[in-house]
Amino acid sequence: MPIRVTCPSCHTRFQVGDQHAGKTGACPKCKGAIVVPDAKDEVVIHAPELEAGAVDSQGRSVLKPIARKETKFQLNVMLVISGLVVLCVAIAWLVGRSDLGQSLDWVLAGGAILLGPPLAYAGYTFLRDDEYAAFQGMNLVLRSIACGLVYALLWGVYVFVAGQLFGSEALAERQLEMIQVGGLGACIALVGGGAALVCFDLEYMTGFFHYCLYLVVTIGLRLIMGLPLMPGM
């Protein structure tokens, strides 16, 4: 069996017969001295060990990595979201200049519910981690609906808790102080971050920002309607 030899001087590679094993000779190119290694000292690279799992008739692994399809933010999604933003701003502007009386509370509740799922979906497309497979199709729709409804429900929780802690009259007459509103709002935001974590498997801080996106949009619409930042202020 031929022995592979590499000249230490000019690095020329060639083969010699195994009868020259252990002998010293001259390099055919640079004429430098070369010691032919023994056949037992030759390094042989073996084929990799078979991987665990299913194999074919020739013993080769048939397992293949799962191809993960990247879900990127697409132009049509951006256009739909932009159109919804313009529509929501226009409706908020019209509602703010209408005399709805007691019906305003129902309009605000309905708006919070309708905005929840689209904003949850949009926030997920921005904040999801590309290192993980994205939720898609009906699975993503159902998760967005669930998350959006929880976000809308938190507005109701805010109003209920504020009425219980500070009095319904103070809430209705907008007599709550900034520290009261801020403390209660922070608690609601912490719960919202947990909702995003459960619905979309986001990291908690990412989920917190996901809820803040919904909160900022709904507060912005309240300002367009001529209402205070938060109920009770």
C-alpha positions in Angstrom: 0.0 0.0 0.0 1.5 3.4 -1.0 2.6 5.8 1.8 1.7 9.5 1.5 4.7 11.7 2.1 5.0 15.5 2.5 8.4 17.2 2.1 9.0 19.4 5.2 11.0 21.9 3.1 9.0 22.5 -0.1 5.8 20.9 1.1 5.5 18.8 -2.0 3.2 15.8 -1.6 3.9 12.4 -3.3 3.6 8.7 -2.6 6.2 6.0 -2.1 6.0 2.3 -1.9 5.5 0.7 1.6 8.9 -1.0 1.2 10.5 2.5 1.9 8.8 2.8 5.2 11.1 4.2 7.9 13.9 5.0 5.4 15.5 8.4 4.6 15.5 9.7 1.1 15.7 12.8 -1.0 12.7 14.9 -2.1 12.3 14.5 -5.9 11.7 18.3 -6.2 14.0 20.1 -3.8 16.3 17.2 -3.0 15.9 17.8 0.7 16.1 14.9 3.2 12.8 13.2 3.9 12.1 10.5 6.4 9.4 8.2 5.1 6.9 7.4 8.0 5.9 3.9 8.8 2.5 2.8 7.4 1.1 2.5 10.9 1.9 6.2 11.6 -0.2 7.3 8.6 -3.3 9.2 9.6 -6.5 7.8 8.1 -9.7 9.9 8.1 -12.6 7.6 8.6 -16.2 8.2 7.5 -18.3 9.8 10.2 -20.2 7.6 12.6 -23.8 6.9 11.7 -26.2 9.2 13.3 -28.9 7.9 15.6 -32.3 7.5 14.0 -33.7 6.0 10.8 -31.3 4.8 8.1 -31.8 3.6 4.5 -30.8 0.2 3.0 -27.2 1.3 2.8 -27.0 2.4 6.4 -27.1 6.1 5.7 -29.1 8.4 7.9 -32.4 9.6 6.3 -33.1 12.3 8.9 -33.0 15.8 7.4 -33.2 19.1 9.3 -36.6 20.7 9.1 -36.6 23.6 6.7 -37.9 26.7 8.5 -39.7 29.2 6.4 -39.0 32.8 7.3 -42.1 35.0 7.7 -41.1 38.5 7.0 -43.2 41.7 7.1 -44.7 42.0 3.6 -45.8 45.1 1.7 -49.4 44.1 1.5 -49.6 43.7 5.2 -48.0 47.2 5.7 -50.6 48.7 3.3 -53.5 47.1 5.1 -52.2 48.3 8.5 -51.6 51.8 7.1 -55.2 51.9 5.7 -56.6 50.7 9.1 -54.6 53.4 10.9 -56.0 56.2 8.6 -59.5 54.8 9.0 -59.2 54.6 12.8 -57.9 58.2 13.0 -60.8 59.4 10.8 -63.4 57.6 13.0 -61.8 58.9 16.2 -61.9 62.5 14.8 -65.6 62.1 13.9 -66.5 60.5 17.2 -64.7 63.3 19.1 -66.9 65.9 17.4 -70.1 64.0 17.9 -72.4 64.4 20.9 -72.8 60.7 21.9 -73.5 61.3 25.6 -73.7 58.1 27.6 -73.1 56.0 24.5 -69.5 57.2 24.3 -68.5 54.5 26.9 -69.9 51.8 24.6 -68.2 53.3 21.6 -64.9 53.3 23.5 -65.3 49.7 24.6 -66.2 48.6 21.1 -63.2 50.4 19.6 -60.9 48.8 22.2 -62.2 45.3 21.2 -62.0 45.9 17.5 -58.5 47.3 17.6 -57.1 44.6 19.8 -56.6 41.7 17.3 -55.2 43.8 14.4 -52.7 45.5 16.7 -51.7 42.3 18.3 -51.1 40.8 14.8 -49.2 43.8 13.7 -47.1 44.0 16.8 -46.2 40.3 16.5 -44.9 40.8 12.9 -42.6 43.5 14.2 -41.4 42.0 17.5 -41.2 38.3 16.9 -37.8 36.6 17.1 -36.6 35.4 13.7 -34.6 32.7 15.4 -37.8 30.8 16.1 -40.4 29.5 13.7 -43.2 32.0 13.4 -46.9 31.3 14.0 -48.8 31.4 10.8 -52.2 31.0 9.3 -55.2 30.3 11.4 -53.0 29.6 14.4 -51.7 33.2 14.3 -55.2 34.6 13.7 -56.6 32.8 16.8 -53.6 33.9 18.9 -54.0 37.5 17.8 -57.7 37.5 18.6 -57.1 36.0 22.0 -54.3 38.5 22.8 -56.3 41.5 21.4 -59.3 40.6 23.5 -57.2 40.4 26.7 -55.7 43.8 25.9 -59.2 45.3 25.5 -60.3 43.6 28.7 -57.5 45.3 30.5 -59.1 48.7 29.8 -62.2 47.4 31.6 -60.1 46.1 34.5 -58.5 49.5 34.7 -61.8 51.3 35.0 -63.2 48.7 37.5 -60.2 48.8 39.8 -59.9 52.6 39.6 -63.6 52.8 40.7 -63.1 50.4 43.5 -59.9 52.0 44.8 -60.5 55.7 44.3 -64.3 55.9 44.0 -66.6 55.9 41.0 -67.4 59.6 41.4 -63.7 60.6 41.3 -63.3 58.4 38.2 -66.4 59.9 36.4 -65.5 63.5 37.3 -61.8 63.0 36.3 -60.4 63.8 39.7 -57.7 61.1 39.8 -54.2 62.2 40.4 -51.3 61.4 38.0 -49.6 59.1 40.6 -52.9 57.1 41.0 -53.4 56.8 37.2 -49.7 56.0 36.6 -49.5 53.3 39.3 -52.6 51.6 38.1 -51.6 51.9 34.5 -48.2 50.3 35.2 -49.8 47.3 36.9 -52.1 46.8 33.9 -49.1 47.1 31.5 -47.3 44.3 33.5 -50.3 42.1 33.0 -50.4 42.9 29.3 -46.8 41.8 28.9 -47.7 38.5 30.4 -50.6 38.1 28.0 -48.3 38.6 25.0 -45.9 36.0 26.5 -48.6 33.4 26.7 -50.2 34.1 23.4 -47.1 34.5 21.2 -44.3 32.9 23.2 -42.4 36.2 23.3 -39.9 37.1 25.9 -41.5 39.0 28.7 -39.9 42.4 27.9 -40.8 42.0 24.2 -44.3 41.1 25.3 -44.4 44.2 27.5 -43.5 46.4 24.4 -46.1 44.5 22.4 -48.8 45.6 24.9 -47.4 49.1 25.0 -47.9 49.3 21.2 -51.6 48.7 21.8 -51.7 51.1 24.7 -50.0 53.9 22.8 -52.3 53.5 19.8 -55.5 53.5 21.9 -54.3 56.5 24.0 -53.4 58.4 20.8 -56.9 57.8 19.5 -58.3 59.1 22.8 -56.4 62.3 22.3 -57.7 62.7 18.8 -61.2 62.3 20.2 -60.5 65.1 22.8 -60.4 62.8 25.8 -57.7 62.7 28.5 -54.8 60.3 28.3 -56.4 57.8 30.7 -59.9 57.5 32.2 -60.3 59.5 35.4 -57.7 62.2 34.5 
